[in-house]
């Protein structure tokens, strides 16, 4: 995965929230924090999913990487969801790369490789709509991690808070204590991010990956029974920091 120095964007960067770094007592942002875009494509009944996947792999991903994006991952939902959804996770080294990537039609190579996708007639759409959320990486994990070898199951978790301060306290819990325990109990993270634009604000989002559901269940059991978790979860400063949890299970497309 490419590593780039953080370039502070003007209007967008000044609006991004600051969180905490593991072990710090002061509010001080980590450098080089990535920006994540999480897209959900709701597939139309009978839509040509193969053409959409070819577009992602052959046109969108190369074009975004030419603009400076770090990574693009494509997922289907685990099981038979209806309507079917395809998820795309994109990591950007900073907000300026995200902004410049919104002008792909200025890229001649993109126009060539996406020609079939953009030539679809109006009566044969692939998807109804796609939604997009922006997430700012945590100080405790400022860069996306590669999946573990053999990963076939990805768990996306959205933690909603009843207020912005509730989410701030939960982010602090992750940065100071919980991420470290995830590593100990083999809850393999891909990323952690605070939602700065999207439908579930205020919230945070993170993704884990496992070889299969059996490993996932066993490792979560280890986590919830760990003495460190049982000590941190009853601390007053973290009380009522999560009001709702959404879980989506995904597999590589």
N, C-alpha and C positions, 0 to 999 in steps of 0.2 A: 504494500500500500504506500502511495506517495506521501511524503511529509513535506509540508511547506510552512514557511513562517507566516505568522498571523499578520494580515494586512487590515488595519482598522478602517472599515467603511464609514463614510460620513453619516448620512441620515439614518441608515438602518442600524449600524453598530451602536449608535448612541441610544437607541431604543431597546437594546437587548439587556435583559436583567442580569445582575451579578449574583453568584452563589458562593459556595465555600469550597475550599480545598481540604482533602483528608488531613486531619491532624492540626489544621489551623484554628486559631481562636479568633482571628480577625476576619472580617469580610474583605477578601482580596481575590480577584478573579485570576484563574489560571490562564496563561498565554496559550495561543494556538488551539483554541476550542473550535471544534467543527460545528457547522450548521447542517442539520438533517432535514430533508424533505421526504415526507411519507405520503405516498399517493395510493388511493384506492380506486380502482376501475370497476364499476358495476357493469358486468357483461350483459348485453342485451340477449334475449333468448334467440339462439341460432347465430349469434355473432361469431365471426371468424377469429377465434382466439389464437390460432397458429400465426395468422398474419400479424396480430398485435405483438406476440412474443418475438417474431422475426424483426419487427420494427424496433422493439426495445433493444435487442441484441446487436442488430446490424446498423441501425441508424441513430437511435437516441443515445445509447451508451457511448459509442465513439465520439459523437458530437459533443456531449457533455464533458467528456474527458479532454477533448481538444480545448474546451473553455477553461479547464482547470479543475473539474470535479474529481474527487478522489475515488469514489466507489459507486457502483450501482448493483443492487440485488433485486431479484424478481422472485415472487412467491405466489403460490396458489394456496387457498385455504384448505386446511386439513379436514377431510371428510367431504360430504356432498352438500355444500351450501347452495341456497336458492334465494335470490339470484347468485350466480357465481361471481366471485370477486377476485381480481388479480391485484396484488400489492407490489409497489415499487419503492425501494428505499435508496435514497441518493445522499451521499455525503459530500459537502462542500468545505473547502478549507477555511472559508470566511464569507461574510455576506456579499462582498463585491463580486465573487465568482458566481454566486446564486443569481445576482441581478443581471450580470452579463449573459448568463445562460438562457435568459428569457427571450433572446433575440436569435434563435437558431436559424431562422429563415435567411439570415445574412451569410450563412455558411454554405458555399456551393456544394461541398461534399455531402452535407446533410440533405440538401435538396435532391441530390441524385439518389442517395441510398434510401430515402423515405418516399420515393415517387409512388410506388405501389400503394403504400398506406394512405397517402393523401389523395390518391385517385379513386378511392372508394366512392360509389354513388350515394346519394342522400337516402336512398331506400334500402341500403345495406350497411347500416352503422354497426360497429363492433360493440360499443358500450353505450349506456344511457348517459352517464356523466362520470367524471372522475373528481374526487375531492383531494385536497392537498393540505397537509399540515406542516408547519415549520417548528423545529425543535432545536434548542440551543444545548449543546453538550454540557454535561456536568463538569465542574472543576475536578472531581474525583476520577473521571474517565473522559478526558478531553478529546480522545481519538477513538474512532470505531475500531473494534478488534476483529480479526479474521475468525470465522467459525472454527470449531474443533474438527479434527479429522473425522470424517464419516458422519457429520451432522446431517440428520434428515428431518429433524423436528425443530421448529423455531416457535418460541412463545413470546407474543407481544402483549405487554401488560400496560394498561392505562390506569393511573391512580389519580382520581379526581379528589379535590379538596373543597371544603365548603367555603373557603376564602383564599385569597392570595397568600395570606400569612400561613395558613395551614399547609399549603404546598411548599412555601419557603422552608418551613420546619421539617417537612418530610425530605426535601432535597438535602438539608443539612444532616439529617439522620443518615442518609445514604453516603454522603461525602465523608462524614466523620467516622462512621462505624459500619454501616450495613454492607457497602461494597466489599470491604475487606472480608466480611463473613461470607459473602457470596463466593469469593475465591476459595475460602477454606472448605466450603461444603459443595464445591463443584457445580454451582449454579452459573454456568459459563456465560458471561455477558457478551453481547455484541455492541450495545451502546446504551447510554442513559441520556435523556434530554428533557428539558422543561419546554412545554408547549407554549410558544410565543405567538402562534397564529394557528387557528384551527377550531373545531367544533366543541371541544370538551374543556375549554379553559374555565377556571384555573386547574391545571393538571400537569403531571409529569408522565413520561412514557419511557419504557425500556424494553429491550429484547434480550432473551436468553436463547441458547441453542444446545441441543442434546442429540445423542445418537438415535434415541428412540423414546417412546413414551414411558417405557419401564425405567429407563435411567432418569428421566425427568421426575417421575413420581418418587423414586428412591431418594434422589438428591434433595427434593423439596422436603421430604420427611426428615432427612438429616438436619436441614436448616431449621425447621419449626421446632425441633426438639433440642436444638443446641442451646447450652446455657447462656452463651453470649446474646442470642436472640431474645431469650426470655428475660434477660437483664435489661436490654436496651428498650424493649417494647413497652415497658411499664414506666419509663421515665416521664415525668410531668411535661418536659419541654416538647415531647413528641405526641402528647395526648391529642386525640381527635384530628390527626393530621391527614387522614384518608377517610373520605366519606363514601366512596364507591370505587370498585375495581372492575375493569373490563379486561377480559382475557380472550385473545384470538390465537389459535394454533395454525401455523403455516408450514408449508413444505417448499423446498426449492422448485421453481418452475422449470 
